[in-house]
Amino acid sequence: MQLTSHYSAVTGKYILRKCVNVEVYSVKVDCKVASRFAHTVITSSALNKANSSQEVFFEVDLPKTAFITNFSMEIEGQTYTGEVKEKEKAKKQYQKAVSTGQTAGLVRASGRKMEKFTVSVNIAANSNVTFILTHEELLQRKLGQYEIMTRVKPKQLVQHFEIVADIYEPQGIDFLEAYGTFISNELLPLVEKTVSDKKAHISFCPTLDQQRKCLGCEGTLIDGDFFIKYDVNRAETIGDIQIVNGYFVHFFAPSDLPRVPKNVVFVIDRSGSMRGIKMKQTKDAMLAILNDLAEDDYFGIVLFDSSISTWKESLTKATKENVSEAQQFIQGITDLGATNINDAVMKAVDMIMKGKRDKKVPERSVSMVILMTDGMPNSGESSVPHIQENVLLAMGGNMTLFCLGFGDDVDYSFLDVMSRQNKGLARRIYEGSDATVQLQGFYEEVASPLLSEVDLRYPDNLVNSLTTSHYKQLFNGSEIVVAGRLTDYSLDNFLVEVFAHGVRNRQASAQEWDILYPEQEYIFGDYTERLWAYLTIQELLSKRSEKGNATAQALEMSLQYSFTDEEPEGPLIADKLTEVDGDPHFMIELPEQEDALCFNIDDRPGTIFNLVRDQLAGILVNGQTIGDKKVAPDGKVNTYFGRFGIIHQGLGVRLEVTTHDITVSQDGKQAKLFWSDTVTKDRSLTVTLRDSVRFVVILHKVWKQHPYHQDYLGFYTLDSHLLSPSVHGLLGQFYHGVQFEVKDMRPGEVPEKPDATMLVKGQELTVTRGWQRDFRWDVKNGENIPCWFIHSNGNGLIDGNHTDYIMSGLFKTV
């Protein structure tokens, strides 16, 4: 039995899962950067040394800001190239391929800043496979540097291992450093750097023996992160403007600007849910943040639960004495009560507006509110749209709102929209030992505003298809990037102007790269066009909720430029698994028919159901239901799955999964793993039964203070075609498909959910069109899957009655 957890917490991760008798003999990461635009190719080769065919997995975690542009496999001299498809079509094709045992790959969210690309292929005995993945991204400047980060975990010694990067920056390279978290003093000389004025070459190529943990060991030292960090030279102009093949890109990060004093109010959640480590980490971060205030800054502190309190009623200058007093105030915060976000933000806005009216703050200053919370508004004004409207009207474009959302219970979508409405941005703070560092890091990014209302203007008669050219603020250490398409190749009148609060107007003309740097064509190619497309697609994706045609435009451009992307992070769905209220729901996806069936089972909490039973394969899966903490006011008893038991008789293994922990038993020995452990932090556990099916168990977290609901589990099956034809159970009976026909569509009780007649298993059933939420591909958000709902506990669809599947114990067959 193999347990595989899908979690990582870094930006660029490479893994080839180690399988028995599979030798990974080559791994190469090759990155080329041209003016911040990174083109990375990951190549890995493996040999199946077994006497029989077996499955080999290839996984890559890449930044969420990156796009996959190509994927191919070479198997015994034959090349198979992946095709970029529209997401829904791709997902259907993936599911169909997996259900029939074919090779398929899929991109999905994974961890804090990345998404995971996964593919597996069945390799014949003594055969080779080479995986080649290419992705591109625009490196973002933060805190005065660009960063390329790659995680490598080959899990075995690799005959040929190589990380190579070539960087070209026409402005000149100011500094560059390269290191690895796994690199010891002995390996340090292997990190080779060659840096000239505008070029840099970095390589790390340890031999087989240099990779060993010790002399004669099979364990590898290659396990961690490899970083390259650098910045470029900056002239005192409007930035760097370059043109290639009819497209231009403008990098704007002036180095000669003085910092602008700021007026900042920290709005801190002290509700009961912040109790413990979250409150301690917030206090620690605030103590450090207050120390970083400049003496010409003004600041305030607002605390909130169900009530609102302040450190002082008005903004205060950040003198050493005032900062020290504020730190003492922070240390005395205690947690209690509910969450009144509306009134807390309104109080912060009022403090800033009063400071401006009374001319207490500098005339040339910027104002911001930084909200820190871990929950949803449940006191005072609790309507999210109303709060967003109130904040937008109160701020009136006169200040910026930054939102920091702690953990999984926060309504991140609410904070994200509200921040963007008020010229700011939101950031999720992940629960963990480094939460204090996350808070401080975010503050450092926004702590030093240089410009506000930055407007970059280009000749209308020479430029079209311009990416965003107006930015609310420019912070010290960051960079603005604008790209566009030229309609006229004449550069005589190509003037660029920059207007912003806090700087005099500036203007400059562009350079022509094709003339100045022809020898670099092998690196750049059509990079400016691809960078323009990259920025345009990112902007269209960010506007999906605002403009109906943005998704279609983004899709069209993504397909044209072979960019693949995953959904952006959204709100946490942590209440019910389906819109059919609460009860254990069952969904049968039928890729061949491009449809799905679903049904619920109504029974008392604590009931144990048989889900899968395959006597030939020796596999059993049972699930036990749990109920709400108490009965809701409407009297309905909601039930969920809270415990699963899985048996593999051939291996003598028992696996018990609850909402708290995972227990594995074999030959009288027992091992326990907790969901809170690092390896399972994304709440998704994959159970791989040797030479057979894979099951996925998902933990759905519910707000701890929810009056009714509690944490529950979801259960999904992969590779069900590998089970025998005799497999049965509430789920198992459908693993090999079911034939049905739908006719006589007619209006139902709810207009958007019509009724119909279904012919299935020789019976006519009344069914209703609805949706079930599927969390396999997106643990946090899920996805609505349209399906035909069969009423009355699935009677007529399932074999027999639902009570026939009730078991006497979690590992029992009767």
Rosetta blueprint (number, residue, H / E / L):
1 M L
2 Q E
3 L E
4 T E
5 S E
6 H L
7 Y L
8 S L
9 A L
10 V L
11 T L
12 G L
13 K E
14 Y E
15 I E
16 L E
17 R L
18 K L
19 C L
20 V L
21 N L
22 V E
23 E E
24 V E
25 Y E
26 S E
27 V E
28 K E
29 V E
30 D E
31 C E
32 K E
33 V E
34 A E
35 S L
36 R L
37 F E
38 A E
39 H E
40 T E
41 V E
42 I E
43 T E
44 S E
45 S E
46 A E
47 L E
48 N E
49 K L
50 A L
51 N L
52 S L
53 S L
54 Q E
55 E E
56 V E
57 F E
58 F E
59 E E
60 V E
61 D E
62 L E
63 P E
64 K L
65 T L
66 A L
67 F E
68 I E
69 T E
70 N E
71 F E
72 S E
73 M E
74 E E
75 I E
76 E L
77 G L
78 Q E
79 T E
80 Y E
81 T E
82 G L
83 E L
84 V L
85 K L
86 E L
87 K H
88 E H
89 K H
90 A H
91 K H
92 K H
93 Q H
94 Y H
95 Q H
96 K H
97 A H
98 V H
99 S H
100 T L
101 G L
102 Q L
103 T L
104 A E
105 G E
106 L E
107 V E
108 R E
109 A E
110 S E
111 G L
112 R L
113 K L
114 M E
115 E E
116 K E
117 F E
118 T E
119 V E
120 S E
121 V E
122 N E
123 I E
124 A L
125 A L
126 N L
127 S L
128 N E
129 V E
130 T E
131 F E
132 I E
133 L E
134 T E
135 H E
136 E E
137 E E
138 L E
139 L L
140 Q L
141 R L
142 K E
143 L L
144 G L
145 Q E
146 Y E
147 E E
148 I E
149 M E
150 T E
151 R E
152 V E
153 K E
154 P L
155 K L
156 Q L
157 L L
158 V L
159 Q L
160 H E
161 F E
162 E E
163 I E
164 V E
165 A E
166 D E
167 I E
168 Y E
169 E L
170 P L
171 Q L
172 G L
173 I E
174 D E
175 F E
176 L E
177 E E
178 A E
179 Y E
180 G E
181 T L
182 F L
183 I L
184 S L
185 N L
186 E L
187 L L
188 L H
189 P H
190 L H
191 V E
192 E E
193 K E
194 T E
195 V E
196 S L
197 D L
198 K L
199 K E
200 A E
201 H E
202 I E
203 S E
204 F E
205 C L
206 P L
207 T L
208 L H
209 D H
210 Q H
211 Q H
212 R E
213 K L
214 C L
215 L L
216 G L
217 C L
218 E L
219 G L
220 T E
221 L L
222 I L
223 D L
224 G E
225 D E
226 F E
227 F E
228 I E
229 K E
230 Y E
231 D E
232 V E
233 N L
234 R L
235 A L
236 E L
237 T L
238 I L
239 G L
240 D E
241 I E
242 Q E
243 I E
244 V E
245 N L
246 G L
247 Y E
248 F E
249 V E
250 H E
251 F E
252 F E
253 A L
254 P L
255 S L
256 D L
257 L L
258 P L
259 R L
260 V L
261 P L
262 K E
263 N E
264 V E
265 V E
266 F E
267 V E
268 I E
269 D E
270 R L
271 S L
272 G H
273 S H
274 M H
275 R L
276 G L
277 I H
278 K H
279 M H
280 K H
281 Q H
282 T H
283 K H
284 D H
285 A H
286 M H
287 L H
288 A H
289 I H
290 L H
291 N H
292 D L
293 L L
294 A L
295 E L
296 D L
297 D L
298 Y E
299 F E
300 G E
301 I E
302 V E
303 L E
304 F E
305 D L
306 S L
307 S L
308 I E
309 S E
310 T E
311 W L
312 K L
313 E L
314 S L
315 L L
316 T E
317 K E
318 A L
319 T L
320 K H
321 E H
322 N H
323 V H
324 S H
325 E H
326 A H
327 Q H
328 Q H
329 F H
330 I H
331 Q H
332 G L
333 I L
334 T L
335 D L
336 L L
337 G L
338 A L
339 T L
340 N L
341 I H
342 N H
343 D H
344 A H
345 V H
346 M H
347 K H
348 A H
349 V H
350 D H
351 M H
352 I H
353 M H
354 K H
355 G H
356 K H
357 R H
358 D L
359 K L
360 K L
361 V L
362 P L
363 E L
364 R L
365 S L
366 V E
367 S E
368 M E
369 V E
370 I E
371 L E
372 M E
373 T E
374 D L
375 G L
376 M L
377 P L
378 N L
379 S L
380 G L
381 E L
382 S L
383 S L
384 V H
385 P H
386 H H
387 I H
388 Q H
389 E H
390 N H
391 V H
392 L H
393 L H
394 A H
395 M H
396 G L
397 G L
398 N L
399 M L
400 T E
401 L E
402 F E
403 C E
404 L E
405 G E
406 F E
407 G L
408 D L
409 D L
410 V L
411 D L
412 Y H
413 S H
414 F H
415 L H
416 D H
417 V H
418 M H
419 S H
420 R H
421 Q H
422 N L
423 K L
424 G L
425 L L
426 A E
427 R E
428 R E
429 I E
430 Y L
431 E L
432 G L
433 S L
434 D L
435 A H
436 T H
437 V H
438 Q H
439 L H
440 Q H
441 G H
442 F H
443 Y H
444 E H
445 E H
446 V H
447 A L
448 S L
449 P E
450 L E
451 L E
452 S E
453 E E
454 V E
455 D E
456 L E
457 R E
458 Y L
459 P L
460 D L
461 N L
462 L L
463 V E
464 N E
465 S L
466 L L
467 T L
468 T L
469 S L
470 H E
471 Y E
472 K E
473 Q E
474 L E
475 F E
476 N L
477 G L
478 S L
479 E L
480 I E
481 V E
482 V E
483 A E
484 G E
485 R E
486 L E
487 T L
488 D L
489 Y L
490 S L
491 L L
492 D L
493 N L
494 F L
495 L E
496 V E
497 E E
498 V E
499 F E
500 A E
501 H E
502 G L
503 V E
504 R E
505 N E
506 R E
507 Q E
508 A E
509 S E
510 A L
511 Q E
512 E E
513 W H
514 D H
515 I H
516 L H
517 Y L
518 P H
519 E H
520 Q H
521 E H
522 Y H
523 I H
524 F H
525 G L
526 D L
527 Y H
528 T H
529 E H
530 R H
531 L H
532 W H
533 A H
534 Y H
535 L H
536 T H
537 I H
538 Q H
539 E H
540 L H
541 L H
542 S H
543 K L
544 R L
545 S L
546 E L
547 K L
548 G L
549 N L
550 A H
551 T H
552 A H
553 Q H
554 A H
555 L H
556 E H
557 M H
558 S H
559 L H
560 Q H
561 Y L
562 S L
563 F L
564 T E
565 D L
566 E L
567 E L
568 P L
569 E L
570 G L
571 P L
572 L L
573 I L
574 A L
575 D L
576 K L
577 L L
578 T E
579 E L
580 V L
581 D L
582 G L
583 D L
584 P L
585 H E
586 F E
587 M E
588 I E
589 E E
590 L E
591 P H
592 E H
593 Q H
594 E L
595 D E
596 A E
597 L E
598 C E
599 F E
600 N E
601 I L
602 D L
603 D L
604 R L
605 P L
606 G L
607 T L
608 I E
609 F E
610 N E
611 L E
612 V E
613 R E
614 D E
615 Q L
616 L L
617 A L
618 G L
619 I E
620 L E
621 V E
622 N E
623 G E
624 Q E
625 T E
626 I E
627 G E
628 D L
629 K L
630 K L
631 V L
632 A L
633 P L
634 D L
635 G L
636 K L
637 V L
638 N L
639 T E
640 Y E
641 F E
642 G E
643 R E
644 F E
645 G E
646 I E
647 I E
648 H E
649 Q L
650 G L
651 L L
652 G L
653 V E
654 R E
655 L E
656 E E
657 V E
658 T E
659 T L
660 H L
661 D E
662 I E
663 T E
664 V E
665 S E
666 Q E
667 D L
668 G L
669 K E
670 Q E
671 A E
672 K E
673 L E
674 F E
675 W L
676 S L
677 D L
678 T H
679 V H
680 T H
681 K L
682 D L
683 R L
684 S E
685 L E
686 T E
687 V E
688 T E
689 L L
690 R L
691 D L
692 S L
693 V L
694 R E
695 F E
696 V E
697 V E
698 I E
699 L E
700 H E
701 K L
702 V L
703 W L
704 K L
705 Q L
706 H L
707 P L
708 Y L
709 H L
710 Q L
711 D L
712 Y E
713 L E
714 G E
715 F E
716 Y E
717 T E
718 L E
719 D L
720 S H
721 H H
722 L H
723 L L
724 S L
725 P L
726 S L
727 V L
728 H E
729 G L
730 L L
731 L L
732 G H
733 Q H
734 F H
735 Y L
736 H L
737 G L
738 V L
739 Q L
740 F E
741 E E
742 V E
743 K E
744 D E
745 M E
746 R E
747 P E
748 G E
749 E E
750 V E
751 P L
752 E L
753 K E
754 P E
755 D E
756 A E
757 T E
758 M E
759 L E
760 V E
761 K L
762 G L
763 Q E
764 E E
765 L E
766 T E
767 V E
768 T E
769 R E
770 G E
771 W E
772 Q E
773 R E
774 D E
775 F L
776 R L
777 W L
778 D L
779 V L
780 K L
781 N L
782 G L
783 E E
784 N E
785 I E
786 P E
787 C E
788 W E
789 F E
790 I E
791 H L
792 S H
793 N H
794 G H
795 N E
796 G L
797 L L
798 I E
799 D L
800 G L
801 N L
802 H H
803 T H
804 D H
805 Y H
806 I E
807 M E
808 S L
809 G L
810 L L
811 F L
812 K L
813 T L
814 V L
